[in-house]
Amino acid sequence: MKIVRLILILLCVSSFVIGCDKSQDMKKNNLQVEVFKGGFATVNSFIFSNGKSLIVMDVQRKTYEAKKLTAIIKAKKLPLTHILISHGHTDHFTGMAWFREVFPDAKIVVANEDIKRDIKDYAIYMDGFGATAAEPVLEPALKPKTDELPDGFDYENNIHVLSENSLTLDGGGTLELTTDYKPAEAKHISTVYSKDLNALFLSDFGYNGVHHWQGDDITLHLIANWREELARIKSQYADRNPIVYPGHGDPTDMGMFDRMIQYIDDYTHVVSVAKSREEAMAAMIALYPDHKEANFFLKYSIENHVK
Ligand SMILES: [Zn+2]
């Protein structure tokens, strides 16, 4: 009889413990992330969801890609609270004008004033005379608002600077933002870490299986900064061993850092010894035959570094 009672007590205790575990699970936010892989420039957007609300990070280079992305977000039937732009390059911010039309209540946010200025400057530059073969013209919806163009995009009032280095979803789940990087692929950039997902969103510090963008104003000095920061980020996150989400290419693991450093070393060597652009192109394609964007990112990078 006593044994039966003891077993009953043990069962109660164990079910209480399991019950506790369950309630703790319920308290956890169910943060999830979905990658939208853009067809143009192999650029990624990320949709964060906790089952109650949504945040999107980066919104594509082409409005037709942004339209696909907004359709996916709409179908989730949850409020989109924020549109986070990681840095001031057109392949990450062009879609924001379309997003404003579809989600007027969602706030367009950036991590600091520098990134806001980069976005505005890039748009003004492209709207003026910056359109090159490498950078197709600015989409009309992003033309800056002026006295002559009152319906233009209002960069000053439509882009908000976050007051702290984090962004929390309505209903739970926090994205931690880091911006203290040396100028590299972009002058200023924000990366995102999610403890809930143990995931690191590198924006354009990360390229996986895609030729790095080193065109335009990206000097060898900035490429050296990029290499240095990759080594630093790698050591900072080594213990946590997160899933790594690059700005361009598929999600991967921490091995991406060494692969990118190798790519940078190969690239800087190739452009220093090549006697022509054709030779440099051929050498890089031979080393990285499966990398994407050879005719876009690699081509204009080599035009920049092989005169
Ligand atoms: Zn990019």
Residues whose N, C-alpha, C, O or C-beta is under 5 A from the ligand:
A	BS01	ZN	D91 D204 G247
